[in-house]
Amino acid sequence: MVERPVPAVPTPASLHEAALRYLARFAATEAGLRAVLVRRIDRWARATPAEDTASRAEALKDEARQIAARLAASGLVDDAAYAQSRASALRRAGRSHRATLAGLAAKGIGRDLARATLPDDPEAELNAALVLARKRRIGPFRRDAAADLAAKRKELAMLARAGFPQPVAARALAMDAEEAEARIQDFRR
């Protein structure tokens, strides 16, 4: 068995440096950055067999929250810009409005900011449904031109499970292949 070295005791300065290194590589929300720092502290706490580790870890977690807040206040962490970028990428990838909101919430974006970032646009929802239909090769993109009623229901259910409302899903599945492809190309520009 290979023994791993015990991590060095995190300090406010080392946590700040770790945060800056993380932000140099990845876009993050304030909550996401805080989670990265807390995981680092937790790794240290699990590997350190001292009695005062728990109280020291809690103090360091408070420091991590302050570091994330300071970086957000300085503009290095911008939740609104992150939300805009992430929402746009998810929509272009074929995610429904509902799934995109859930994805933003999972990254630590507040409900109000997520709703402000992602207006409810029926045409964008239809375009996202078409992107997913093309990925799954259903509706206008199915290999065999004719599908029986059971296959069409399965396709409708697939889009419903992905979070698309029934009218949007039905409209996407009934669309002509050429029109659907043209809409996708315009949507992705």
C-alpha positions in Angstrom: 0.0 0.0 0.0 1.3 3.4 -0.9 1.1 6.0 1.8 0.1 9.4 0.8 1.8 12.4 2.3 -0.2 14.4 4.8 -1.3 17.7 3.1 0.2 20.9 4.5 -2.0 22.9 6.9 -4.0 25.3 4.8 -3.5 28.9 5.6 -5.5 31.9 4.4 -2.7 32.8 2.0 -2.5 29.2 0.6 -6.3 29.1 0.2 -6.2 32.4 -1.6 -3.4 31.1 -3.9 -5.4 27.9 -4.5 -8.5 30.0 -5.4 -6.5 32.1 -7.9 -4.9 29.0 -9.5 -8.4 27.4 -9.8 -9.8 30.5 -11.4 -6.9 30.7 -13.8 -8.0 27.3 -15.2 -11.8 27.2 -14.7 -14.8 29.6 -14.8 -16.6 29.3 -11.5 -19.4 30.8 -9.4 -18.8 32.1 -5.9 -20.5 29.0 -4.5 -18.4 26.7 -6.8 -15.2 28.4 -5.7 -16.2 28.1 -2.1 -16.9 24.4 -2.6 -13.5 23.8 -4.1 -11.8 25.5 -1.1 -13.9 23.6 1.4 -13.1 20.3 -0.3 -9.4 21.2 0.0 -9.8 21.9 3.7 -11.8 18.7 4.2 -9.0 16.6 2.6 -6.6 18.1 5.0 -8.8 17.5 8.0 -9.3 13.8 7.1 -5.6 13.3 6.7 -4.6 15.1 9.9 -4.9 13.1 13.1 -4.9 16.0 15.6 -7.4 16.8 18.2 -8.0 20.4 17.3 -8.4 19.6 13.6 -12.2 20.0 13.5 -12.2 23.5 15.1 -9.3 24.6 12.9 -11.1 23.2 9.8 -14.3 25.3 10.7 -12.2 28.4 11.0 -10.6 27.7 7.7 -14.0 27.2 6.1 -15.1 30.6 7.3 -11.9 32.0 5.8 -12.7 30.2 2.5 -16.1 31.8 2.4 -14.5 35.2 2.9 -11.9 34.6 0.2 -14.7 33.6 -2.3 -16.7 36.7 -1.3 -13.7 39.0 -1.7 -12.9 37.5 -5.1 -16.5 38.0 -6.2 -16.5 41.6 -4.9 -13.3 42.3 -6.9 -14.9 40.9 -10.1 -12.7 37.9 -10.5 -15.7 35.7 -9.9 -18.8 36.9 -11.8 -21.9 34.8 -11.3 -23.9 36.7 -13.8 -21.3 36.3 -16.6 -20.9 32.6 -15.7 -24.7 32.1 -15.7 -25.0 33.7 -19.2 -22.2 31.6 -20.6 -23.4 28.4 -19.1 -27.0 28.9 -20.1 -26.1 29.7 -23.6 -23.9 26.5 -23.9 -26.6 24.3 -22.4 -29.3 25.6 -24.7 -27.1 25.1 -27.8 -26.5 21.6 -26.6 -30.2 20.8 -26.6 -31.2 21.4 -23.0 -34.7 22.5 -22.2 -35.5 25.7 -20.3 -36.2 23.6 -17.2 -33.1 21.5 -17.5 -31.0 24.6 -18.0 -32.4 26.3 -14.9 -31.6 23.1 -12.9 -28.1 23.0 -14.3 -27.5 26.6 -13.3 -28.9 25.9 -9.8 -26.5 22.9 -9.5 -23.6 25.3 -10.1 -24.7 27.7 -7.4 -26.6 30.3 -9.4 -29.5 31.7 -7.5 -33.1 31.3 -8.9 -33.6 35.0 -9.6 -30.3 35.4 -11.5 -31.0 32.2 -13.4 -34.4 33.4 -14.5 -33.1 36.8 -15.4 -30.3 35.2 -17.5 -32.6 32.8 -19.2 -35.8 34.4 -20.4 -38.7 32.1 -21.4 -38.5 32.0 -25.2 -40.7 29.5 -26.9 -38.6 29.7 -30.2 -35.4 29.0 -28.3 -37.1 26.1 -26.6 -38.2 24.7 -29.9 -34.7 25.0 -31.3 -33.2 23.3 -28.3 -35.7 20.5 -28.7 -34.6 20.1 -32.3 -31.0 19.9 -31.3 -31.8 17.1 -28.9 -34.0 15.4 -31.6 -31.0 15.5 -34.0 -28.7 14.0 -31.3 -31.1 11.2 -30.6 -32.1 10.7 -34.2 -35.8 11.1 -33.6 -38.6 13.1 -35.2 -37.4 14.7 -38.4 -34.0 13.1 -38.0 -35.1 9.5 -37.6 -33.5 7.0 -40.0 -36.7 5.4 -41.2 -39.0 8.0 -42.5 -42.2 6.3 -41.2 -42.6 5.5 -37.5 -45.6 3.8 -35.9 -47.7 5.3 -33.2 -45.7 3.6 -30.4 -42.4 4.9 -31.7 -43.8 8.4 -31.9 -45.0 8.2 -28.3 -41.6 7.0 -27.2 -40.0 10.0 -28.9 -42.5 12.4 -27.3 -41.8 10.8 -23.9 -38.0 11.2 -24.5 -38.4 14.9 -25.0 -40.8 15.2 -22.1 -38.2 13.5 -19.8 -35.7 16.1 -21.0 -38.0 18.8 -19.8 -39.6 20.0 -22.9 -43.3 20.9 -22.7 -45.6 18.7 -24.8 -46.6 21.3 -27.4 -42.9 22.2 -28.1 -42.0 18.5 -28.2 -44.9 17.6 -30.6 -44.0 20.6 -32.8 -40.3 19.6 -33.0 -41.2 15.9 -33.8 -43.6 16.9 -36.5 -41.2 19.4 -38.3 -39.8 18.8 -41.7 -36.1 17.7 -41.7 -34.9 20.5 -43.9 -36.7 23.2 -41.9 -35.4 21.6 -38.6 -31.8 21.6 -39.8 -32.1 25.2 -41.0 -33.5 26.2 -37.6 -30.6 24.5 -35.8 -28.0 26.2 -37.9 -29.5 29.6 -37.3 -29.8 28.8 -33.5 -26.2 27.8 -33.2 -24.9 31.0 -34.7 
